[in-house]
Amino acid sequence: HVIQRYGLTEKEAFEVEAALIDCYPGLTNIQGGYSSDRGVNSAEVLQRALSCEEFVDQPDLKYCIIKINDYWLNERGSVYETVRKHWKVNLNRVQKIPYVLAAHNGVIAEVFEVDHWYRAEEMPERCMFDGKVAVDDIRLIFLNKRLPKHYTKKGMASPVLYHD
C-alpha cells in the first residue's frame, strides 16, 4: 500500500481522490467522483470553457439543464442523441418544461425545444424526450455560454438541473 497524502482536510482529500481516479483508467469509487466537472481536460477545452461568459437566468423561461459527458457524446454521436435520453427525472415535472439546455464541460452546447417527454421503453425507470433545435431567439441567450456558478456548487452532482 502507498499513502499518497495524509493530514488533509476533508475537502483536500476529496480533491486528491478525484485527481487519482482521473489519472488511472479503470479506477473507480463506490460513489461518483468529487467535482468531476473540474476533472481531466485539455488546455483547449479549459480555455474555451473558462473564457465564455456566463448565461443569465431568464425568469420568464422554464428550462432544464442536462450535463452530458464525452463518453456518451462519443457513443451516441451527437449532442441531441446524447441529451435526449435516459434520465431519472420526475415525468410530471419535466413535461411542463419546454426547453433543454445541453451542457458539455460547463458550456451550453445546444438548446432544444421539447415536443414531449415520455418513459423510455427500454428503460422504463428513466425518461427521454423528442424535440428540435430551439429558435435562434432562445438559442442565442444560452448557446456557447458557461453555466452560472449557482448551477455548479458543491452537492449539485445530478446531471439534470431545473429552472422552472
Long-range contacts (C-beta under 8 A, 24 or more apart in sequence): 32-157, 35-154, 36-157, 37-67, 37-105, 37-106, 37-152, 41-105, 45-105, 48-105, 48-107, 49-105, 49-106, 49-107, 49-146, 50-146, 52-107, 52-144, 52-145, 52-146, 53-145, 53-146, 54-145, 54-146, 54-147, 54-148, 54-149, 55-108, 55-141, 55-142, 55-145, 55-146, 55-147, 55-148, 56-141, 56-148, 57-148, 57-163, 58-141, 58-163, 61-99, 61-138, 61-141, 61-163, 62-96, 62-97, 62-98, 62-99, 62-163, 62-164, 63-97, 63-98, 63-99, 63-100, 63-101, 63-111, 63-163, 63-164, 64-89, 64-94, 64-97, 64-99, 64-100, 64-101, 64-160, 64-161, 64-162, 64-163, 64-164, 65-100, 65-101, 65-103, 65-108, 65-147, 65-151, 65-160, 65-161, 65-162, 65-163, 66-100, 66-101, 66-102, 66-103, 66-159, 66-160, 66-161, 67-103, 67-104, 67-159, 67-160, 67-161, 68-102, 68-103, 68-104, 68-109, 68-159, 69-104, 70-104, 73-104, 79-104, 79-109, 79-110, 80-110, 80-112, 80-131, 80-133, 83-110, 83-112, 84-112, 84-128, 84-129, 84-130, 84-131, 85-120, 85-126, 85-127, 85-128, 85-129, 86-120, 86-123, 86-126, 86-127, 86-128, 87-126, 87-127, 87-128, 87-159, 87-160, 88-125, 88-126, 88-127, 88-160, 89-117, 89-127, 89-160, 91-117, 91-118, 91-119, 91-127, 93-162, 93-164, 94-127, 94-129, 96-164, 97-162, 97-164, 99-134, 99-138, 100-129, 100-131, 101-142, 103-147, 106-146, 106-147, 106-152, 107-144, 107-145, 107-146, 107-147, 108-142, 108-143, 108-144, 108-145, 108-146, 108-147, 109-143, 110-139, 110-143, 111-138, 111-139, 111-141, 111-142, 111-143, 113-138
